Amino acid sequence: MDAIAAVRGPSLVEFPPNAKTRTSKTQFQQALNEAAKDYDNDKNDEKLKEACQELESVLVYQMIRAMRSTVPKGGLIDEGFGGEVFESMLDEEFARQMAKTGSTGLADLIFRQLTICRKSR
């Protein structure tokens, strides 16, 4: 181990010594199919729904932030650092609640599409 590695710590991409590397396309496809077996059951539908809601929340948050940037500054909320943090947290919560209630329908659309893709394999 060199001095830089000792200071920096372990690499983020470090494979265990017994890890096998897959080189051929068929081996990769086999590994992918083995991993997909665990996700082909209905137990994971709830996890997939949660992931879709999180994605919808992120997208709605970006939309809210873009909309907020068009509004003139000033008013009830202070323009300092605290005001920015408050607005950001408020926007995140708005987005989370909108995704939870399904008001945009984006999470359901993504979930249906991913379910169709998963079952067509």
Z-matrix of the N, CA and C atoms (Angstrom, degrees):
N
C 1 1.452
C 2 1.527 1 107.32
N 3 1.313 2 116.29 1 128.73
C 4 1.453 3 119.67 2 179.24
C 5 1.523 4 110.27 3 -83.61
N 6 1.324 5 116.17 4 172.93
C 7 1.467 6 121.00 5 -174.93
C 8 1.525 7 112.00 6 -64.71
N 9 1.333 8 117.20 7 -37.62
C 10 1.465 9 120.10 8 -179.28
C 11 1.524 10 110.45 9 -65.86
N 12 1.325 11 116.70 10 -43.07
C 13 1.464 12 119.92 11 179.29
C 14 1.525 13 111.17 12 -65.32
N 15 1.330 14 117.07 13 -33.47
C 16 1.459 15 120.11 14 179.30
C 17 1.521 16 111.06 15 -66.88
N 18 1.328 17 116.74 16 -38.56
C 19 1.458 18 120.60 17 179.46
C 20 1.519 19 110.99 18 -75.24
N 21 1.325 20 115.52 19 -42.85
C 22 1.457 21 121.33 20 -175.24
C 23 1.521 22 111.52 21 -72.74
N 24 1.300 23 118.11 22 -28.83
C 25 1.456 24 120.61 23 -177.84
C 26 1.517 25 111.16 24 95.13
N 27 1.322 26 117.19 25 -173.22
C 28 1.465 27 119.95 26 -177.83
C 29 1.522 28 111.39 27 -67.92
N 30 1.297 29 114.44 28 151.92
C 31 1.461 30 120.80 29 178.73
C 32 1.517 31 109.65 30 -69.47
N 33 1.331 32 116.53 31 150.35
C 34 1.458 33 120.42 32 177.90
C 35 1.519 34 111.47 33 -70.19
N 36 1.326 35 116.38 34 -27.76
C 37 1.457 36 120.53 35 -178.88
C 38 1.518 37 107.61 36 -112.96
N 39 1.304 38 116.10 37 80.46
C 40 1.447 39 121.28 38 178.84
C 41 1.518 40 108.50 39 -121.31
N 42 1.311 41 116.45 40 122.33
C 43 1.454 42 121.06 41 -178.75
C 44 1.516 43 109.44 42 -94.83
N 45 1.318 44 117.85 43 143.39
C 46 1.460 45 119.94 44 175.73
C 47 1.522 46 109.79 45 -63.64
N 48 1.329 47 116.88 46 153.73
C 49 1.466 48 119.47 47 -176.58
C 50 1.527 49 113.57 48 -60.90
N 51 1.319 50 118.55 49 -27.29
C 52 1.459 51 120.71 50 -178.33
C 53 1.524 52 112.83 51 -91.98
N 54 1.334 53 118.24 52 6.38
C 55 1.468 54 121.03 53 -179.25
C 56 1.522 55 110.14 54 -71.41
N 57 1.305 56 115.58 55 134.13
C 58 1.457 57 120.90 56 178.05
C 59 1.516 58 108.76 57 -93.99
N 60 1.307 59 115.87 58 140.25
C 61 1.458 60 119.23 59 175.73
C 62 1.512 61 108.13 60 -101.00
N 63 1.291 62 116.08 61 137.95
C 64 1.460 63 121.83 62 179.39
C 65 1.519 64 107.55 63 -99.73
N 66 1.323 65 114.85 64 127.25
C 67 1.457 66 117.45 65 -173.69
C 68 1.518 67 113.14 66 -110.20
N 69 1.301 68 117.61 67 -33.70
C 70 1.459 69 117.86 68 -174.88
C 71 1.523 70 111.06 69 -89.66
N 72 1.317 71 114.71 70 159.69
C 73 1.463 72 121.04 71 -179.71
C 74 1.525 73 110.93 72 -64.74
N 75 1.324 74 117.31 73 -39.52
C 76 1.466 75 120.09 74 -179.16
C 77 1.523 76 111.03 75 -67.24
N 78 1.328 77 117.10 76 -38.43
C 79 1.462 78 119.31 77 177.58
C 80 1.527 79 110.61 78 -64.65
N 81 1.327 80 115.93 79 -39.57
C 82 1.461 81 119.44 80 177.97
C 83 1.524 82 110.23 81 -64.48
N 84 1.328 83 116.70 82 -43.47
C 85 1.467 84 120.62 83 -179.92
C 86 1.526 85 110.62 84 -63.06
N 87 1.338 86 116.94 85 -39.66
C 88 1.458 87 120.37 86 177.82
C 89 1.527 88 111.01 87 -63.39
N 90 1.320 89 116.20 88 -43.14
C 91 1.466 90 119.84 89 178.94
C 92 1.521 91 110.66 90 -64.42
N 93 1.315 92 116.45 91 -38.76
C 94 1.460 93 120.86 92 178.27
C 95 1.525 94 110.86 93 -65.09
N 96 1.318 95 117.06 94 -42.70
C 97 1.465 96 120.92 95 178.67
C 98 1.525 97 111.54 96 -64.90
N 99 1.343 98 117.04 97 -39.01
C 100 1.465 99 120.37 98 177.78
C 101 1.525 100 110.64 99 -63.23
N 102 1.321 101 115.98 100 -42.48
C 103 1.464 102 119.82 101 179.37
C 104 1.523 103 110.87 102 -67.82
N 105 1.317 104 117.20 103 -34.37
C 106 1.467 105 121.22 104 -178.03
C 107 1.523 106 112.12 105 -71.31
N 108 1.339 107 117.86 106 -23.69
C 109 1.465 108 120.48 107 179.53
C 110 1.527 109 111.20 108 -57.61
N 111 1.328 110 115.48 109 -37.87
C 112 1.461 111 119.71 110 -178.83
C 113 1.520 112 112.17 111 -68.05
N 114 1.316 113 117.28 112 -23.05
C 115 1.461 114 120.53 113 -175.44
C 116 1.521 115 112.94 114 -101.35
N 117 1.298 116 118.09 115 3.00
C 118 1.453 117 120.33 116 -177.84
C 119 1.522 118 113.46 117 -87.57
N 120 1.294 119 118.19 118 2.80
C 121 1.463 120 118.61 119 179.81
C 122 1.525 121 110.47 120 -99.11
N 123 1.307 122 115.49 121 166.55
C 124 1.464 123 120.94 122 -175.50
C 125 1.527 124 113.28 123 -77.12
N 126 1.342 125 117.23 124 -11.55
C 127 1.461 126 119.73 125 179.45
C 128 1.525 127 111.16 126 -63.47
N 129 1.303 128 115.86 127 -30.66
C 130 1.459 129 119.43 128 -176.44
C 131 1.523 130 112.99 129 -86.26
N 132 1.326 131 117.80 130 -1.07
C 133 1.460 132 119.84 131 178.11
C 134 1.526 133 111.33 132 -61.69
N 135 1.321 134 116.63 133 -37.01
C 136 1.465 135 119.71 134 179.95
C 137 1.524 136 110.59 135 -66.02
N 138 1.330 137 116.70 136 -40.91
C 139 1.466 138 120.09 137 177.42
C 140 1.523 139 110.59 138 -64.79
N 141 1.317 140 116.09 139 -39.46
C 142 1.462 141 120.18 140 178.93
C 143 1.526 142 110.47 141 -65.43
N 144 1.329 143 117.03 142 -39.83
C 145 1.471 144 120.26 143 177.53
C 146 1.529 145 110.84 144 -62.20
N 147 1.330 146 116.28 145 -42.29
C 148 1.462 147 120.15 146 178.64
C 149 1.523 148 110.99 147 -63.03
N 150 1.329 149 116.42 148 -42.14
C 151 1.465 150 120.09 149 178.88
C 152 1.526 151 110.82 150 -64.37
N 153 1.312 152 116.90 151 -38.98
C 154 1.469 153 120.74 152 178.00
C 155 1.525 154 110.78 153 -66.07
N 156 1.334 155 116.96 154 -38.24
C 157 1.464 156 119.97 155 176.94
C 158 1.523 157 111.02 156 -66.02
N 159 1.329 158 116.68 157 -38.41
C 160 1.464 159 120.04 158 177.50
C 161 1.524 160 110.58 159 -63.79
N 162 1.332 161 116.50 160 -41.89
C 163 1.461 162 120.21 161 178.21
C 164 1.522 163 110.42 162 -63.37
N 165 1.321 164 116.68 163 -43.89
C 166 1.464 165 120.28 164 177.32
C 167 1.525 166 110.23 165 -60.72
N 168 1.316 167 116.90 166 -40.74
C 169 1.455 168 121.24 167 179.36
C 170 1.526 169 111.20 168 -61.05
N 171 1.320 170 116.98 169 -42.63
C 172 1.467 171 120.92 170 179.00
C 173 1.525 172 110.55 171 -64.45
N 174 1.312 173 116.57 172 -44.17
C 175 1.464 174 120.05 173 -179.14
C 176 1.529 175 111.67 174 -66.63
N 177 1.317 176 117.03 175 -40.99
C 178 1.467 177 120.59 176 178.32
C 179 1.528 178 109.89 177 -66.40
N 180 1.335 179 116.90 178 -38.04
C 181 1.465 180 120.46 179 177.19
C 182 1.529 181 110.67 180 -59.87
N 183 1.332 182 116.28 181 -44.78
C 184 1.467 183 119.70 182 178.31
C 185 1.528 184 110.67 183 -61.47
N 186 1.312 185 116.52 184 -39.44
C 187 1.459 186 120.69 185 178.95
C 188 1.536 187 110.59 186 -64.71
N 189 1.323 188 116.92 187 -43.85
C 190 1.465 189 121.09 188 179.93
C 191 1.524 190 110.43 189 -63.58
N 192 1.327 191 116.77 190 -42.85
C 193 1.469 192 119.89 191 179.52
C 194 1.523 193 110.78 192 -63.09
N 195 1.329 194 117.07 193 -40.41
C 196 1.467 195 120.24 194 178.10
C 197 1.523 196 110.33 195 -64.90
N 198 1.320 197 116.67 196 -40.22
C 199 1.466 198 120.03 197 178.67
C 200 1.526 199 110.53 198 -66.85
N 201 1.331 200 117.00 199 -40.26
C 202 1.466 201 120.48 200 -178.71
C 203 1.530 202 111.00 201 -65.54
N 204 1.325 203 117.37 202 -30.96
C 205 1.467 204 119.47 203 -179.33
C 206 1.527 205 111.95 204 -67.81
N 207 1.318 206 118.25 205 -17.08
C 208 1.465 207 121.07 206 179.21
C 209 1.523 208 112.67 207 -87.95
N 210 1.338 209 116.54 208 -12.45
C 211 1.465 210 121.13 209 -177.92
C 212 1.531 211 108.64 210 -84.24
N 213 1.336 212 118.30 211 133.81
C 214 1.469 213 120.22 212 177.94
C 215 1.528 214 111.27 213 -60.88
N 216 1.330 215 115.84 214 144.47
C 217 1.469 216 121.36 215 -179.62
C 218 1.519 217 110.06 216 -72.96
N 219 1.333 218 114.46 217 160.47
C 220 1.458 219 120.22 218 178.67
C 221 1.507 220 110.35 219 108.49
N 222 1.305 221 115.13 220 163.78
C 223 1.448 222 118.91 221 178.24
C 224 1.509 223 112.09 222 117.87
N 225 1.302 224 116.23 223 -139.48
C 226 1.458 225 122.56 224 -171.43
C 227 1.530 226 113.06 225 -71.44
N 228 1.331 227 117.60 226 -37.94
C 229 1.461 228 121.29 227 -174.36
C 230 1.527 229 109.48 228 -96.07
N 231 1.338 230 115.90 229 134.27
C 232 1.458 231 122.51 230 179.02
C 233 1.528 232 110.13 231 -61.93
N 234 1.327 233 116.42 232 147.82
C 235 1.460 234 120.39 233 -177.73
C 236 1.518 235 113.16 234 -88.34
N 237 1.302 236 120.34 235 2.22
C 238 1.456 237 123.18 236 -178.45
C 239 1.520 238 111.94 237 -76.05
N 240 1.340 239 114.03 238 -169.67
C 241 1.464 240 120.34 239 -179.13
C 242 1.527 241 111.32 240 -60.38
N 243 1.318 242 116.79 241 -42.43
C 244 1.468 243 120.78 242 179.14
C 245 1.514 244 112.11 243 -61.21
N 246 1.324 245 116.29 244 -39.51
C 247 1.463 246 120.33 245 177.97
C 248 1.513 247 112.03 246 -65.19
N 249 1.342 248 116.13 247 -39.44
C 250 1.468 249 120.19 248 178.31
C 251 1.522 250 111.05 249 -64.95
N 252 1.330 251 115.63 250 -42.76
C 253 1.467 252 119.81 251 178.97
C 254 1.524 253 110.06 252 -63.82
N 255 1.328 254 116.37 253 -44.33
C 256 1.461 255 120.46 254 179.41
C 257 1.526 256 110.82 255 -60.47
N 258 1.341 257 117.36 256 -47.37
C 259 1.468 258 120.72 257 179.81
C 260 1.519 259 111.32 258 -61.27
N 261 1.330 260 116.33 259 -41.30
C 262 1.461 261 120.10 260 -179.99
C 263 1.525 262 111.00 261 -63.31
N 264 1.341 263 116.34 262 -45.67
C 265 1.462 264 119.99 263 179.32
C 266 1.523 265 111.08 264 -66.06
N 267 1.319 266 116.83 265 -38.07
C 268 1.459 267 121.24 266 178.16
C 269 1.530 268 110.35 267 -63.79
N 270 1.330 269 116.09 268 -43.92
C 271 1.462 270 120.14 269 179.06
C 272 1.526 271 111.58 270 -63.97
N 273 1.338 272 116.46 271 -39.85
C 274 1.469 273 119.82 272 177.35
C 275 1.524 274 110.75 273 -61.09
N 276 1.315 275 116.57 274 -43.47
C 277 1.468 276 119.78 275 -178.98
C 278 1.525 277 111.17 276 -68.86
N 279 1.333 278 117.23 277 -39.55
C 280 1.463 279 119.64 278 174.13
C 281 1.524 280 110.30 279 -56.79
N 282 1.324 281 116.24 280 -47.21
C 283 1.468 282 120.91 281 -178.45
C 284 1.524 283 110.79 282 -63.45
N 285 1.333 284 116.69 283 -41.88
C 286 1.468 285 120.68 284 -179.76
C 287 1.523 286 110.76 285 -62.89
N 288 1.323 287 116.82 286 -43.75
C 289 1.464 288 120.57 287 -179.73
C 290 1.527 289 111.62 288 -68.46
N 291 1.324 290 116.92 289 -38.24
C 292 1.464 291 119.75 290 177.70
C 293 1.523 292 110.54 291 -64.28
N 294 1.337 293 116.79 292 -39.87
C 295 1.464 294 119.87 293 178.56
C 296 1.523 295 110.68 294 -68.22
N 297 1.332 296 116.86 295 -38.59
C 298 1.467 297 120.74 296 -178.71
C 299 1.526 298 111.57 297 -65.28
N 300 1.323 299 116.99 298 -39.05
C 301 1.463 300 120.10 299 -179.04
C 302 1.519 301 112.51 300 -81.78
N 303 1.320 302 116.98 301 -12.44
C 304 1.460 303 119.82 302 178.87
C 305 1.511 304 113.15 303 73.14
N 306 1.314 305 116.47 304 28.19
C 307 1.464 306 119.72 305 -175.30
C 308 1.523 307 113.23 306 -66.38
N 309 1.324 308 117.81 307 -28.12
C 310 1.469 309 119.10 308 178.43
C 311 1.520 310 111.99 309 -93.91
N 312 1.326 311 117.48 310 -23.63
C 313 1.459 312 121.02 311 179.25
C 314 1.515 313 114.02 312 78.93
N 315 1.322 314 117.08 313 3.69
C 316 1.459 315 120.64 314 -177.28
C 317 1.530 316 112.15 315 -67.95
N 318 1.334 317 117.55 316 -41.16
C 319 1.465 318 120.75 317 -179.81
C 320 1.525 319 110.89 318 -62.19
N 321 1.333 320 117.47 319 -41.69
C 322 1.466 321 120.75 320 178.73
C 323 1.523 322 111.05 321 -64.43
N 324 1.317 323 116.18 322 -40.77
C 325 1.460 324 120.59 323 179.24
C 326 1.525 325 111.08 324 -63.26
N 327 1.331 326 116.91 325 -45.71
C 328 1.467 327 121.11 326 178.88
C 329 1.519 328 110.12 327 -64.77
N 330 1.335 329 117.29 328 -42.25
C 331 1.464 330 121.00 329 -179.92
C 332 1.526 331 111.15 330 -61.15
N 333 1.327 332 116.67 331 -46.45
C 334 1.474 333 119.70 332 179.64
C 335 1.526 334 111.05 333 -61.18
N 336 1.328 335 116.80 334 -42.97
C 337 1.454 336 119.80 335 -178.53
C 338 1.526 337 111.43 336 -66.04
N 339 1.332 338 117.12 337 -42.80
C 340 1.463 339 120.03 338 179.04
C 341 1.522 340 111.37 339 -67.07
N 342 1.321 341 117.54 340 -35.62
C 343 1.462 342 120.96 341 177.48
C 344 1.520 343 110.55 342 -65.53
N 345 1.323 344 117.10 343 -42.10
C 346 1.471 345 120.69 344 177.54
C 347 1.520 346 110.14 345 -62.77
N 348 1.326 347 116.48 346 -44.92
C 349 1.469 348 120.11 347 179.71
C 350 1.521 349 111.23 348 -63.25
N 351 1.341 350 116.50 349 -40.17
C 352 1.462 351 120.32 350 -178.68
C 353 1.524 352 111.07 351 -66.40
N 354 1.329 353 117.18 352 -40.88
C 355 1.464 354 120.12 353 -177.07
C 356 1.519 355 112.71 354 -78.00
N 357 1.326 356 117.17 355 -18.91
C 358 1.465 357 119.21 356 -179.92
C 359 1.523 358 111.88 357 -80.62
N 360 1.330 359 117.30 358 -9.75
C 361 1.469 360 119.67 359 179.42
C 362 1.489 361 111.16 360 -72.42
